[in-house]
Amino acid sequence: MRTYLVVIDDTPEASVALRFAARRAVKTGGGVEIVALLPAADLMPWGGVQATIEEEARVHAEGLVQAAAGTLIAESGLKPHITVARGDARKVIRDQVAANPNIAALVLAAAASGTPGPLIAYFAGSEAGTLGVPIMIVPGGLTAEEIDRLS
């Protein structure tokens, strides 16, 4: 089954990427894999403080991905595969693509204005052509109607 990989975070463009991926998946009979990323842990001298910070980040990421999954199910009927992973975003994405041969594309959305995010800059910049699947970059300023029309 063709699967579209989407990275979820707090940015408005993440919702745009998810909507686009969901619409493509519905039209192609595919699925969606949602990844929420936790930052790599910095070692702190006080383990309890570090554990609390890591737990808060995990709970926040799980909340984001659950909200995204709920929206996806409500709007498209698709039940996504969900992953919450810790570490460098670029490595996590590469690992996801390597681990799942059904991933057909990485779907990212560019900010409505300003510079592209770090994942777009990386995968469409110096590392373009090395991921092994196409990268779909959706303009982050699209309305829901425009996304539906284009997808």
C-alpha positions in Angstrom: 0.0 0.0 0.0 1.3 3.4 -0.9 2.0 5.3 2.3 2.7 9.0 2.7 5.0 10.0 5.5 4.2 13.3 7.3 6.1 14.9 10.2 3.8 16.6 12.7 4.8 19.5 14.9 3.3 22.7 16.3 3.6 24.6 13.0 0.6 25.5 10.8 2.3 24.0 7.8 2.3 20.6 9.4 -1.5 20.6 9.2 -1.2 21.5 5.5 1.1 18.6 4.8 -1.1 16.2 6.7 -4.3 17.3 4.8 -2.5 17.0 1.5 -1.1 13.6 2.3 -4.5 12.4 3.5 -6.2 13.5 0.3 -3.5 11.9 -1.8 -3.8 8.7 0.2 -7.6 8.5 -0.2 -7.3 9.1 -4.0 -4.6 6.5 -4.5 -5.9 3.9 -2.0 -3.0 4.4 0.2 -2.2 5.3 3.8 -0.6 7.9 6.0 2.2 7.5 8.5 2.5 10.3 11.0 5.8 10.9 12.8 6.2 13.2 15.8 9.8 14.0 16.7 11.2 14.5 20.2 14.5 16.4 20.4 17.6 14.4 21.2 18.2 14.4 24.9 20.8 16.7 26.3 22.6 15.3 29.2 21.9 17.4 32.3 23.7 17.0 35.7 20.3 16.5 37.5 18.7 13.3 36.2 15.3 14.0 37.7 15.1 17.4 35.9 16.1 15.8 32.6 13.5 13.0 33.1 10.8 15.5 33.7 11.7 17.6 30.7 11.8 14.4 28.5 8.5 13.2 29.8 6.9 16.6 29.1 8.2 16.6 25.6 7.0 13.0 25.0 3.5 13.9 26.3 3.4 17.0 24.1 4.4 15.1 21.0 1.9 12.3 21.7 -0.8 14.9 22.1 0.2 16.5 18.8 0.1 13.2 16.9 -3.1 12.0 18.5 -4.8 15.3 17.6 -3.5 15.0 14.0 -4.7 11.4 13.9 -8.1 12.4 15.1 -8.4 15.0 12.5 -7.2 12.6 9.8 -9.7 10.0 10.8 -12.6 12.5 11.0 -11.9 14.1 7.6 -10.8 11.2 5.5 -11.6 8.0 7.3 -8.0 6.9 7.2 -6.4 5.4 10.3 -2.8 6.5 10.2 0.3 4.6 11.5 1.7 6.7 14.3 5.4 6.9 15.4 6.8 9.1 18.2 10.6 9.0 17.9 13.5 10.7 19.7 16.6 12.0 18.0 17.8 13.9 15.0 14.8 14.5 12.6 16.8 13.8 9.5 18.0 10.4 10.8 14.5 9.5 12.1 13.0 10.2 8.7 15.7 8.2 6.9 15.2 5.3 9.3 11.4 5.4 8.8 11.8 5.3 5.0 14.4 2.5 5.2 12.2 0.5 7.6 8.9 0.8 5.6 9.1 -0.1 1.9 5.5 1.1 1.5 6.5 4.7 2.0 5.9 6.4 -1.4 6.8 9.9 -0.4 7.8 12.3 2.3 5.2 15.1 2.5 6.4 18.4 3.9 4.9 21.9 3.8 6.8 25.1 3.5 6.0 28.0 5.7 3.6 30.5 4.1 6.3 33.1 4.3 10.0 33.2 5.1 12.6 30.6 4.8 11.8 26.9 4.5 12.0 24.8 7.6 15.1 22.7 8.4 13.7 19.5 6.9 12.9 21.1 3.6 16.3 22.8 3.5 18.1 19.6 4.2 16.1 17.1 2.0 15.6 19.5 -0.9 19.1 21.1 -0.5 22.4 19.4 -0.1 20.8 16.0 0.4 18.3 16.2 -2.5 18.2 12.9 -4.3 19.4 10.7 -1.4 16.3 9.8 0.5 15.1 7.1 -1.8 11.5 8.4 -2.1 10.1 11.5 -3.6 9.7 14.6 -1.4 6.4 16.5 -1.9 6.7 20.1 -0.7 3.3 21.7 -0.3 3.0 25.5 0.0 2.0 26.2 3.6 -0.3 29.1 2.7 -2.8 26.9 0.9 -6.4 26.9 2.1 -8.2 23.6 2.7 -10.1 24.1 -0.5 -6.9 24.7 -2.5 -5.3 21.6 -1.0 -8.4 19.5 -1.9 -8.3 20.8 -5.4 -4.6 20.1 -5.9 -4.3 16.8 -4.2 
